[in-house]
């Protein structure tokens, strides 16, 4: 059983009562997709290993009106009975709002991780480019013979930067066979520029890395992305056909 506990729960008025806070956390975990917890207090206590007195006091707090609550629905109550004929079984008020709030927090966390990983990748590529520009005298830790098995080798830098990753052994053999360490800086610069402006790459038409090296594509002219107001290829063909049939 899993339920997302959103961060703002610790900043709201519910946090003034620790028993209510703890109980509310358990209800979020135990509720169904509609926010319903159709269980008695003893059952909740057994499932969570939280003493029954804490659960009961927490439920009483959550069922009370709260004039300081962010939500005014049901006078700020966090839970309401699902059946007025019995004293147990609750619906979490605004459960859909809490679920969406948790989803937004998940997205923010994923975005944070993605941005951090992208920055790390960019830093690694920049480090590779800086290393490729250093002379053997400047880089005292580099052997005269290229070591393509280390993370800072020319091939590893290329592989890190290139957006399409397949056939790594073949690509590595291609790199070593063409002795491309001396061209690393030009290749990385081309890859970065293509990521920014190459219309084909932006549409996903990226060569396999081995073909990119074999055909020396870093020396080719880059197909720049058209302006938003330019005609599409389909429209240009249609216009030409119309002119031809006049």
HELIX and SHEET records of a PDB file:
HELIX    1   1 UNK A    7  UNK A   10  5                                   4    
HELIX    2   2 UNK A   13  UNK A   16  5                                   4    
HELIX    3   3 UNK A   18  UNK A   30  1                                  13    
HELIX    4   4 UNK A   41  UNK A   48  1                                   8    
HELIX    5   5 UNK A   52  UNK A   62  1                                  11    
HELIX    6   6 UNK A   73  UNK A   76  5                                   4    
HELIX    7   7 UNK A   95  UNK A  132  1                                  38    
HELIX    8   8 UNK A  154  UNK A  161  1                                   8    
HELIX    9   9 UNK A  168  UNK A  178  1                                  11    
HELIX   10  10 UNK A  181  UNK A  183  5                                   3    
HELIX   11  11 UNK A  184  UNK A  197  1                                  14    
HELIX   12  12 UNK A  199  UNK A  202  1                                   4    
HELIX   13  13 UNK A  209  UNK A  214  1                                   6    
HELIX   14  14 UNK A  217  UNK A  219  5                                   3    
HELIX   15  15 UNK A  233  UNK A  244  1                                  12    
SHEET    1   A 3 UNK A  36  UNK A  37  0                                        
SHEET    2   A 3 UNK A  90  UNK A  92 -1                                        
SHEET    3   A 3 UNK A  79  UNK A  81 -1                                        
END                                                                             
